[in-house]
Amino acid sequence: MVPPPPGPQPYGYGGVPAYVLPDAQGAMPAMVLGIISLVVLPLGCCCGVGSLASVVLGILAIVFGVTSRNRINASGGTVGGSGKAMAGIVCGGIAVGLAAILFILALAIGLGSGAFLNAINNAIQTPSP
């Protein structure tokens, strides 16, 4: 005995959406820069440059995210990408905040240990008689 053929799929399932809103200009770069700023952040522990790069990329992600969110709100529903812009703002903000905390912590440890002051004293050349 052969089973009956499957029935048709219900309406609205299995198809491609009819229309997808285009992303606002700057939404995708905001998200990408925010994620990269979080990925680069651990390099700040190894070599201080990562902290600076993370701050710069995080600030750029915040700026791109805010401007694209403003464009989305002003478009009246004709432009999408709000989630990507918000992801860029959040990731960039977290990266900038963590980089600032790590910088302050490194500065406190460096000044507290006396190694920083010894390095400054050794860098200043004293005149020899």
C-alpha positions in Angstrom: 0.0 0.0 0.0 1.3 3.4 -1.0 1.0 6.3 1.5 -1.0 9.3 0.2 1.0 12.2 -1.2 1.8 15.0 1.2 -0.6 18.0 1.2 0.3 21.5 0.1 2.3 23.6 2.5 0.4 26.2 4.4 0.4 29.7 3.1 3.4 31.7 4.1 5.8 28.9 4.9 8.9 27.9 3.0 9.1 31.0 0.8 11.4 33.9 0.5 10.1 37.2 2.0 8.5 39.3 -0.7 10.4 42.4 0.2 13.3 43.1 2.6 14.1 46.7 3.6 17.6 47.9 2.6 19.9 48.7 5.4 20.6 52.3 6.3 24.0 53.6 5.2 26.4 53.0 8.1 24.5 50.2 9.9 26.7 47.4 8.7 30.0 49.2 9.3 28.8 50.2 12.8 28.2 46.5 13.6 31.5 45.3 12.1 33.6 48.0 13.8 31.9 47.3 17.1 32.7 43.6 16.9 36.2 44.2 15.7 36.8 46.6 18.6 35.7 43.9 21.1 38.0 41.3 19.3 41.0 43.7 19.4 40.5 44.6 23.1 42.5 41.7 24.6 45.5 42.8 22.6 45.6 45.8 25.0 46.7 43.5 27.8 49.7 42.3 25.7 50.9 45.4 24.0 49.0 48.7 24.9 48.4 49.4 21.2 45.3 47.2 21.2 43.7 49.4 23.8 44.1 52.5 21.7 42.8 50.7 18.6 39.8 49.4 20.5 38.9 52.8 21.7 39.2 54.3 18.2 37.2 51.5 16.6 34.6 51.7 19.4 34.1 55.4 19.0 33.7 55.0 15.2 31.2 52.2 15.8 29.1 54.4 18.1 29.2 57.3 15.7 28.2 55.2 12.7 25.5 53.5 14.7 23.9 56.7 16.0 23.9 58.4 12.6 22.4 55.3 10.9 19.8 55.0 13.7 18.9 58.7 13.1 18.6 58.0 9.3 16.3 55.0 10.1 14.1 57.0 12.3 13.9 59.8 9.8 13.1 57.5 6.9 9.6 56.6 8.1 10.0 52.9 7.7 11.6 52.8 4.2 15.1 51.9 5.5 16.0 49.0 7.8 19.2 47.9 9.7 18.2 49.2 13.1 19.4 46.0 14.8 22.8 46.2 13.2 23.2 49.8 14.1 22.2 49.1 17.7 24.7 46.2 17.8 27.4 48.5 16.7 26.5 51.1 19.4 26.4 48.4 22.2 29.6 46.6 21.1 31.5 49.9 20.6 30.3 51.2 24.0 31.4 48.1 25.8 34.8 48.1 24.1 35.4 51.8 24.9 34.3 51.3 28.5 36.4 48.2 29.0 39.4 49.8 27.4 39.1 52.8 29.7 38.9 50.5 32.8 41.9 48.5 31.6 43.9 51.7 31.0 43.1 53.1 34.4 44.0 49.7 36.0 47.3 49.5 34.1 48.1 53.1 35.1 47.4 52.4 38.7 49.5 49.2 38.8 52.3 50.9 36.9 52.4 54.0 39.2 51.9 51.9 42.3 54.8 49.6 41.6 57.3 52.3 41.3 58.6 50.9 38.0 57.1 53.8 36.1 58.9 56.4 38.3 62.2 54.5 38.0 61.8 54.4 34.2 61.3 58.2 34.2 64.3 58.8 36.5 66.5 56.5 34.3 65.3 58.4 31.1 66.5 61.7 32.5 70.2 62.0 31.9 72.1 63.6 34.7 75.1 65.8 33.7 78.4 64.1 34.5 81.2 66.3 36.0 
